[in-house]
Amino acid sequence: MSAAASLSKSNLVLFAAALLLAVPTGLTVWDEREVFTEVTDLARLFPGFTQANVRAIGIAVPLRDEKGGLTRDEKGELRREITQFVRTDVDWVIADGPLGGAPVRDEVVYERVLRHLEAIPLDEDALVLADGTPEQLLRYGLSAEEAVEIRCVDGAQRLIAELLVGKDASAGRVGKDVVRGFFVRARDSADVVLYEQDYWVIDPDPRQWIDRHPVRLPIDEVVRVHVKAPKGEVAFERATRDTPDWTKAIGPDGVGPPRNNEVRALIQQLLAFEIQDYVTRLPADGSLDQILAERGLATPKIFAEARLADGRVFRIDVGSKVPGKNEYWVRCSAVEFLLSAGDWVATRFDRDPEPYFDPPRR
């Protein structure tokens, strides 16, 4: 990734973090309803809310002590664990903190947040309590301090939804007659709503959101794949994405043509690349060379690379072993982080080249 692209992405992340943090708590959505799509046939807590408008999300979860009580800092202010996300042209990323810029799959954000905000009903069956008092809201876990908070902001920095999530309605009970769901309310309303849902975990830990398979590799678009490892080096090419057969660009002598299924399996290994950990964001200054050299990534003994028909290149470099672990240091072109991955990342790519080819023709 170029330095200019890196800077652009970093600026986007910083902008989004500032955008979301700058939204005042008391701001309501009702004077901004033109950003919504009209939905008249269903009564919803956030009428017309649509995921397409959301460009940043913030989740704030109150921190509790061992006894379940709220914790406060030295100034007496409530301590919360806050995670923020911003939408990019591809998917979502963590907006700030040590993992700022780490990718998050669009479907994960939808499944854990956006689909719920689109679906929460507001009708007679769902309304548990109208205009609750502060004491009543506290009993449902929906006071401003007790509740989990979810904010959604659009591209114009407008707060378009602010949801408070309270207690589990089942309160630990089991049985076929127990209602599974959560008590919720909009920030600007004291109405308590039961959102029936069997399971909904709002985890503020960014490591529970990050994409551990960041290589987005459309297999049918690959026109060249190249792997180098101690056991050998191979490269395969085809003229266009529609060319059915692969040819050898680099490989051992005395072999037949490449096996198409083996080449495709190799590309699938790149697609299946799984990260163990996002260790640290790679710097853009002169310290990068030293970081890579110390971890065997300056001149990696193992790398795997795929080029697409449109010229894009995806590459994984495998460095030395992580001390004390069955893991290797890894760099991936898809993310701007020093990574670690399980030892499979070496064994899958370090293999004898000959099985990629048919026997020589007589």
N, C-alpha and C positions, 0 to 999 in steps of 0.2 A: 504494500500500500504506500502511495507517495506521501511525502511530508505534507504537501498541501491538503491531501485528503484527510490525513490524520488531524491536522489543525482544524479543518472544517468540522469534523465529527466532534472533536473536543469542545469547540465553541458551541455546537448544538447542545451537547450535554450540559454544559455550564449554564447556557441560556435557559434550558428547561428547568433546571434545579432552582434557579433564581425566580423563574416564572411561577412555579408552584408554591415556593416558600413565601412569595410576596403576596399571595392571595389572603386577604383578611378573613378571619374565622367567621365574622358576622355577615359576610357577603351572601346574598341569596340569589337564586337563579331566576326568579320570576320576572324581573325586568329585562331578562336576556332571552326570552322565550322564542325570539325569532330564529335562534340557532337550531331549534328543534324541528323535526318533521312532525306534521300533524298526525295524530293517531286518535281517532274518535270512537272506535268500536270497543276499546278495552280501557278500563280504569287502571292506571298505573301510578305508582308513587312518584315517578318522574315522567310525566306525560311526554311522549314523543322523543324521549332520549334514544339516541342511536350511537353505536360505537364509532361510526364513521367520523363523528365530530370530535372525538377525544384525541388530544395530542399529548397530554401528560396526566399521570396518575400519581397520587400520593396516598400511602397507607401509614397510619399512625396507631400503634398499639401501646396501651399503658403498660409500664413495667411494674411488676408486682414482686413482693418479697416472698419468703418461704411460706408464710401464713396466708398468702393470697391478698395481702393489703397493698394498696397503691404506694409507690415509692416516690420520694421527692428529693430534689437537689438541695444544696446548701442555702439556696434562696427561698426554699419552700415551694418551688414550682414543680408541677407534675412531670415525672420523667417518662418519656415515650420513646419507643423504638420506631424510627421513621424510615421508610423505603420509598423512593420515588423512581418513576419510570417515564421515559419519553419515547414517542413513536418516531422512527426514522423512515427512510424510503423503503427499507427492506422489512424490518420488524420493529421490535422494541429494544431498548437498552436500559440498563441501570443508569440513573441520572447523575448520581454523585457518590462520594465515598470511595474507599479503596477499590471497589469493583465498578466504578463509574465507567461506562462505555461497554461493559460486558453485555453480550446479546441475550435477549429473552424472546422466546418464540411467540408469535402473534397468537397462536391457538392457546397458549398457556395463559396469557393475559385475558383472553376472551373467556376461557373456562373458569378462571378463578375470580374475575372481577366483572367484566363488561356484560356478560350474559345475565348476571344477577341484577345489575342495575336496570337492564332492559325489561326484566321479567317481574320484578316485585309488584304485586297487585295492590290496589287501593279500592276495595269494595266492602260491602257489608260483612262478608265472610272473613275478610282479612283484618278489618279494623277491630282491634282489641280494646282500645281506650281512646276516646276523643279528648283532646286538649288536657293532657295529664298535668298534674302538679309536679313541682320538682321532686317531692317525696315519692310520688307514684313512678315517675321516670326512673328514679334511683332503684326501685324494686325490680324493674325490668332490665337493669343494667344499662340504661339509656341516658344517664346524666352526661353532661359534657365531659366530665373527667373519667367516668367508668367505661364509656363506650369505645369501641374500635371505630376509627374514622377513616372513610374513604373519600377522596376528592378527585374529581375529574375536571380538567381544564381544556378548553379548545385552543385553536391556533391563534386566536386574537387575545389570549390571556384572560378569557372570561371563565369564571367558575360555572360549570353547567350542571353539576350534580355534587351534592355533599351528603353522604349517607353515614348514619351512626348505627352500628351493629351492637346489640346488647346480648342478653343471656340466651343460652340454648333453651328452647321452650320445653324440652323433655326433662331438663334438670337431672339427667342421669338415670331417669326411669326407663324401663323396658316393657315390652308387651305390645300386642297388636292394636290396643286402643290408645296408645300413647302417640300424641301428635309430635312429629319430628319437624323442627323448624327453629327459626331465630326471630327474636323481637328486634325490630328495626324502626327507625324514623328518619325523616329528612331533617337536616340541621335546623331549618327555619320553621319546623312544625313540632308541636308537642303531642301529635297523634301517634299512638303506638300501633304498629302493624305486625301481624304474624306472617312471616315469610316462610312458607312450608318448604323445607329442603332437608333431605336426609343427611347430607354431609356438606359442610362448607368450612374449610380451614383457611383463615386469612393469616398467612405466615409472613411476618415482616422481615425475616432473615433473607437477604438478597441471594445467598448461596442456594436457597431452595427454589429460586426462580431462574437462575442462569441456564443458558443453553449449553449442554455438555456435548452436543453434536453440531458444532458451528459450521461445518463444511456443507454448503448448499450446492450440491453438484448435480446438475441435470445430466444424467448418464448418457442420454441419447445425443447430447450436444458435444460430447468429448471427441476431439479429433487427434489428440496425442496424449499418451501417458508414459511417464518416465520414472523409473525406480532405480536407485543406486544403494547398495548395501554390501557388507563384507563378502557375502557369498556370490555376489555378481551384480551386473548392471544390465537392465533391459529398457528398451523404449519401443513403443508401437505407435504407428501413425495410420491415418486413413485420409483420403483426399478431401472428403466432405462428410458432414454429419449423416448423409444418406448412403455413403459407401458401406456396403455390408461387411467387407473383409478387411482385416487389419494386416499391415505389413511390418516387417522388422526394420527398425531404424538403428537399434543397438541391441546386440545379443551375441550369444556364442556361435562359433562356426560349426558346421556339420549338423545343422538341425533343419527340420522342415518348416513349413509356414506356421505362423502363430495360430493357436487355437482360439477362436473367437470367444468361446465361453470362458476361457481362462483370463483373457484380457478384460472381459466385462466383470469377472469376479474381482480382478485387481482394482478396477475403478470403484466397485462397490465397497472394497476395503477402505478406500479413501473417504467415501461417503459415510461409512460407519465409524469413522474416527471419533473416539470418545475421550473427553477430557476428564482427568481425575480432579484437577484443581486449577483455578485461575490464580496463579501465585502473586503476581504483581503486574501493574501496568508498565509496559516498556517505555522508557524515557525517549524524548526526541533530541536530547543533547548528546554530548560526546561520551557519556558513560555507557551508552548502549553497547559499543564494541566490547568493552571489558565484561559486561554482564553476559554477553553471548559467549565470549571466549572462555570464561570461567566454567561454563556449563556445556562445553563441547558443541556449541551451536554456531560458532563462527565458520567452521569448516566441518559440517556434520558428516559422519560416516554413513548415515542412513538418511535418505530423503525420498519423498514420493510427490510427484507433480502431475497435474492434469491441465491441459489447455483446451479451452472450448472453441467452438467455431467462430465466436464473436471476438476472440482474442484474449478473453479473461483467463487468468491462470490461478489455480489453487495449489498450494504447496504446503507440505508438512516436513519440517526438519526435526530429526531425532538426535538429541545430544547425548551426554553422559548420564549415568544412573544417578538418581537422587540419593544422597547418603542415607543409609539406614532404611530404605524403602525399596519395594519391588516396582519402582517407577522410574521413568526417564524424563529428563528435561526436554520440552518440546516447544517449538515455535510454529505457529500456523498463520498463513497469510490472511486468513479470514478475520482474525482478531488481533488487537494490539496489546497482547499480554504475554508475559512469560508463563508457560503452562507446564503442567506435569500430566503424564498419562501412564497407565499401567504397562507392565513390561510386554504385554501383547503387541504394543505398537512397534516394538523392534522385531519380535518373532514373526509377525504377519508379513512384514515387508522384506525381512532378511531370509530369503529362500533361494534354493537352487533354481537358476533360470530355465533349465531344460524342460521342466513340466509345462512351461508356457507354450511349447512348440510340439508339433507333430514330429514323428521320426523322419529322418531324411528320406526323400524319394529315391528309389533305385532306378 
